[in-house]
Each structure stands twice: as structure tokens, then as C-alpha cells.
Amino acid sequence: MVDVKKVKLAKKGNAQAFQELIEQEKVKLYKMAYIYMKNEHDALEVFQETVYKTLVSIKSLKEEKYFSTWVTKILINTAIEFLRKQKKIVPMEKEVLDRNIQPFQTAVVEQIDLLASIKGLEEKYKSVLLLRFYKDYSIKQIAELLDCPEGTVKTNIHRGIILLREKIKEGCVNE
């Protein structure tokens, strides 16, 4: 839960309050950036750009209690913008995935396969699935965050789950 008092102080220009807010969110933001960028260097670059954009535009935040959601939206938009600029598609080898995922201490093979499958989805499905099941946002929160109707969010979650099931089944058949 975000400390509304700290957000108000940060909006008034208090650097210490802003730093404490970012400190609270940094792990979640980095993980989200990593899932989008697929490597540590780019994830850190997106994270850093997100912090900068947040600092510059914090005065425009209307509802202090939604700071976490607001900064997550900035990160997602920054990651998508970065990917578009780079126009890069990084194929993820299982060895690379295993080596890079260790900082999160995820040892279960099924979780690695699921993460790899999520990374392969289109942005619209990846975003809603990560927000719904990774960040535990409600349909309404996701719709507000992505600025789209709730029905679209539900449809994208449903289609994303179907695509994930197909990818996972293909992986099981191929092995």
C-alpha cells in the first residue's frame, strides 16, 4: 500500500519522499521491466527511464492512492516504446532464461516455461496477463491502467490464457 502522505510530499518536490516511494516499488517495477525486455541491461534502462519520467511528471498525478498503478503504467508504456524504437526481437534460449531468472530465485521448471511462454505473446495479451496474475490487479484496474474497456481486458485475458495453453501443450509435445 502506498503512503499517500509521501506521495503528496513528493508532488511538492520532496526528493526524499520520492526516493522512498521508488524504493518501495523498485522490485516490482524491475521485474515487470525484465519480463518485457528479456535482459538485465535493457530492463535497467527502462526502469531508469521510468523513474525519470515519474519524477518529471509526478505533479500531474491526480489520485495519490494510485501511485503504484500510475508508475506501472509509465513503465509499461516506456517498455513498449523502447521495444518499438529498437525493433528487436530477442529469441530466448532455455539456458539464457535459466541463467537470467536466478535473481528472482525461481527454481520451478513449470514457472520458467510459463514465463517463457508469456514472453512470446503479443503485447496486449502479455500486459493483461502480467497485470492480472503477476500484479494481482482487478479487471477494472487493468482497464483504467491500459485505458481500454473492461470487456476488452476480459477478452484479452481469455484469449491470452488460450494462447498460453496452446504454447505449453506444444512444448510438452515437442519434448
Secondary structure by P-SEA (a helix, b strand, c coil): cccaaaaaaaaaccaaaaaaaaaacaaaaaaaaaaaaccaaaaaaaaaaaaaaaaacccccccccaaaaaaaaaaaaaaaaaaaaacccccccaaaaaaaacccccccaaaaaaaaaaaaccaaaaaaaaaaccccccaaaaaaaacccaaaaaaaaaaaaaaaaaaaaaaaaac
